Amino acid sequence: MKIFIYKTIFVLISIYILFEFTIGHQIRKFENKINLITSKENIYKVKEKVKKEMRDSLNKDRILDKEEAEIIKKFLEKIKKEIN
């Protein structure tokens, strides 16, 4: 009976360690990435970068090239049709 209990404890500890080194590690990596993305400091950096890019684009003659402008124009026209 003692051997069965020892084997059971050994198997449970082995399963736990295996879980921590495989699935648990992956879960922690995703949690860290989510925390990094949603941190106030990172959000502030992204906002500042967007503002800088918008300021830079105001100094250009054309923001979009002709192909991009045509695609956006067609897309907006399609949206207008669907709204009406």
C-alpha positions in Angstrom: 0.0 0.0 0.0 2.9 2.4 0.8 4.5 1.8 -2.6 1.2 2.7 -4.3 0.9 6.0 -2.4 4.6 6.8 -3.2 4.1 6.1 -6.9 0.9 8.1 -7.0 2.6 11.1 -5.3 5.6 10.8 -7.7 3.2 10.7 -10.8 1.3 13.7 -9.6 4.4 15.7 -8.9 5.8 14.7 -12.3 2.5 15.8 -14.1 2.6 19.1 -12.2 6.2 19.8 -13.2 5.5 18.8 -16.8 2.5 21.2 -16.9 4.5 24.1 -15.4 7.3 23.6 -18.0 5.0 23.4 -21.0 1.5 24.8 -20.7 2.1 27.0 -17.7 5.1 28.6 -19.3 3.1 29.5 -22.4 0.3 30.9 -20.4 2.7 33.2 -18.5 4.3 34.4 -21.7 0.8 35.4 -23.0 -0.1 37.1 -19.8 3.1 39.1 -19.9 2.5 40.2 -23.5 -1.1 41.3 -22.6 0.1 43.2 -19.6 2.8 44.9 -21.7 0.3 45.9 -24.4 -2.3 47.3 -21.9 0.2 49.1 -19.7 -0.5 52.9 -19.4 3.1 53.7 -20.3 2.9 51.6 -23.5 -0.4 53.2 -24.5 1.1 56.6 -24.0 4.0 55.7 -26.3 1.7 54.5 -29.0 -0.4 57.6 -28.8 2.7 59.8 -29.1 3.9 57.8 -32.1 0.5 58.2 -33.8 0.6 62.0 -33.1 4.1 62.2 -34.5 3.1 60.3 -37.7 0.1 62.6 -38.1 2.2 65.7 -37.8 4.7 64.3 -40.3 2.0 63.5 -42.8 0.7 67.1 -42.6 4.0 68.3 -44.0 3.7 66.0 -47.1 2.0 67.0 -50.3 0.2 63.6 -50.6 -0.5 61.3 -47.7 -1.7 58.4 -49.8 -0.5 57.3 -53.2 -3.0 57.1 -56.0 -3.8 53.4 -55.6 -4.5 53.7 -51.9 -6.7 56.8 -52.5 -8.7 55.0 -55.1 -9.3 52.0 -52.9 -10.4 54.2 -50.0 -12.7 56.2 -52.3 -14.4 53.1 -53.6 -14.7 51.7 -50.0 -16.3 54.9 -48.8 -18.7 55.0 -51.7 -19.8 51.4 -51.0 -20.4 52.4 -47.4 -22.5 55.4 -48.4 -24.6 53.1 -50.7 -25.2 50.6 -47.8 -26.2 53.3 -45.4 -28.8 54.8 -47.7 
